[in-house]
Amino acid sequence: MARTADFDPKSPTSGLSLFYTPLDRTHVTIRPIHKMGGRAIDSNELFIVDLPIPESDRLGPEGQGFKMVLQGMNAERCLLAGESIGTGLAALKRATQYAQERVVFSRPIGQNQGIAHPLAEAWMNLEAAKLLAYRAAEMFDKGEESSTTIGAYCNSAKYLSAEAAFKACERAVLTLGGMGYAQVFPFWKCE
């Protein structure tokens, strides 16, 4: 995306155009960003200086690039909502399994309200988030992306799903206690 019109402080996103053009390394510098966690996908700094772009490489009408990017984000938000819900459900599955198997004072710890109720609350929040994510995805599938309402649904689904997943993972780790993060909790072993 590049600015193809003068900057207007009253409408800072207008005048941005979207392009798809070959990456000429003589005008582009890419440097990795070192991260502490979340290394499944690398992150990079990208510096573009004086990259020549022919008008034929422009996507869509001039000055409408930002609007085009926003429309594409609705699908991504639906995807991220589903990813979060799946992560939260996997965490709860492992925690409930552990709560049924771990016996203290001759009974499974899952029979204690202090364990069962927080896990049940996390499950309810994930189910509510799932319904909102399904509704947002349904709107997208029906081609309602031109509606201003779909953005609110997609944003809300992503936010609610991430919050519910975080809480579910937190509750799962607390349920697993000292066994939690390092030994019993690898998501890749959940089926």
GUKE-444822 format. One record per residue (C-alpha): residue in one letter; x, y, z. Coordinates in steps of 0.5 Angstrom, whole numbers, padded with zeros to 4 digits, always signed. Layout:
! residues N
aXYZ/...
//
This chain:
! residues 191
m+0000+0000+0000/a+0003+0007-0002/r+0000+0014-0001/t-0002+0016-0008/a-0005+0023-0006/d-0003+0029-0002/f-0004+0027+0006/d-0011+0030+0008/p-0011+0031+0016/k-0019+0030+0016/s-0019+0024+0012/p-0012+0020+0014/t-0014+0014+0010/s-0016+0017+0004/g-0011+0017-0002/l-0008+0010+0000/s-0007+0005-0006/l-0006-0002-0006/f-0001-0005-0011/y+0002-0012-0012/t+0009-0012-0015/p+0015-0016-0016/l+0020-0015-0010/d+0026-0011-0012/r+0031-0013-0007/t+0035-0007-0009/h+0030-0002-0006/v+0027-0007+0000/t+0031-0009+0006/i+0028-0014+0011/r+0031-0015+0018/p+0028-0021+0022/i+0025-0018+0029/h+0027-0023+0035/k+0022-0025+0039/m+0022-0029+0046/g+0016-0033+0044/g+0011-0034+0039/r+0016-0037+0034/a+0012-0041+0029/i+0011-0035+0024/d+0017-0030+0024/s+0016-0023+0024/n+0020-0018+0020/e+0022-0011+0019/l+0021-0008+0012/f+0024-0002+0009/i+0022+0000+0002/v+0026+0006-0001/d+0024+0009-0008/l+0021+0002-0010/p+0019+0004-0018/i+0011+0001-0018/p+0008+0001-0025/e+0001+0004-0025/s-0001-0003-0028/d+0001-0006-0021/r-0005-0002-0018/l-0010-0007-0015/g-0017-0003-0015/p-0019+0004-0016/e-0014+0009-0014/g-0014+0012-0007/q-0019+0006-0004/g-0013+0001-0002/f-0015+0002+0006/k-0022+0000+0005/m-0020-0006+0001/v-0015-0008+0006/l-0021-0007+0011/q-0026-0012+0007/g-0020-0017+0007/m-0020-0017+0015/n-0027-0019+0016/a-0025-0026+0014/e-0018-0026+0018/r-0022-0024+0024/c-0027-0030+0023/l-0021-0035+0022/l-0017-0032+0028/a-0024-0033+0032/g-0024-0040+0030/e-0017-0041+0032/s-0018-0038+0039/i-0024-0042+0040/g-0020-0049+0038/t-0014-0047+0043/g-0019-0046+0049/l-0023-0052+0048/a-0017-0056+0047/a-0014-0053+0054/l-0021-0055+0057/k-0021-0062+0054/r-0014-0063+0057/a-0016-0060+0064/t-0022-0064+0065/q-0019-0070+0063/y-0014-0069+0068/a-0019-0067+0073/q-0023-0073+0072/e-0016-0077+0073/r-0013-0074+0079/v-0015-0077+0085/v-0014-0073+0092/f-0017-0075+0099/s-0020-0081+0095/r-0024-0077+0090/p-0023-0074+0083/i-0021-0066+0084/g-0026-0065+0078/q-0032-0066+0084/n-0030-0060+0087/q-0033-0054+0086/g-0027-0050+0086/i-0025-0054+0080/a-0031-0055+0076/h-0034-0049+0076/p-0029-0045+0073/l-0028-0050+0068/a-0035-0050+0066/e-0035-0042+0066/a-0030-0042+0061/w-0033-0047+0057/m-0040-0043+0057/n-0036-0037+0055/l-0032-0041+0049/e-0039-0043+0047/a-0042-0036+0047/a-0036-0034+0043/k-0037-0040+0038/l-0044-0037+0036/l-0042-0030+0035/a-0036-0033+0031/y-0041-0037+0027/r-0046-0031+0026/a-0040-0027+0023/a-0037-0032+0018/e-0045-0033+0016/m-0045-0026+0014/f-0039-0026+0011/d-0041-0033+0007/k-0047-0029+0005/g-0043-0024+0002/e-0045-0018+0007/e-0038-0016+0007/s-0041-0009+0004/s-0045-0008+0010/t-0042-0004+0016/t-0045-0009+0021/i-0041-0015+0019/g-0034-0011+0021/a-0038-0010+0028/y-0039-0018+0028/c-0032-0020+0026/n-0029-0015+0031/s-0033-0018+0036/a-0032-0025+0035/k-0025-0024+0035/y-0025-0020+0041/l-0030-0025+0045/s-0026-0031+0042/a-0019-0029+0044/e-0022-0027+0051/a-0025-0033+0052/a-0019-0037+0050/f-0015-0034+0054/k-0019-0035+0060/a-0020-0042+0059/c-0012-0043+0058/e-0011-0040+0065/r-0016-0044+0068/a-0013-0050+0065/v-0006-0049+0067/l-0009-0047+0074/t-0013-0054+0074/l-0007-0058+0072/g-0003-0054+0078/g+0004-0056+0079/m+0004-0061+0073/g+0001-0056+0068/y+0005-0052+0063/a+0011-0057+0062/q+0009-0064+0063/v+0002-0065+0062/f-0001-0059+0058/p+0002-0060+0051/f-0003-0058+0046/w+0000-0062+0040/k-0002-0069+0044/c-0009-0067+0045/e-0013-0071+0040/
//
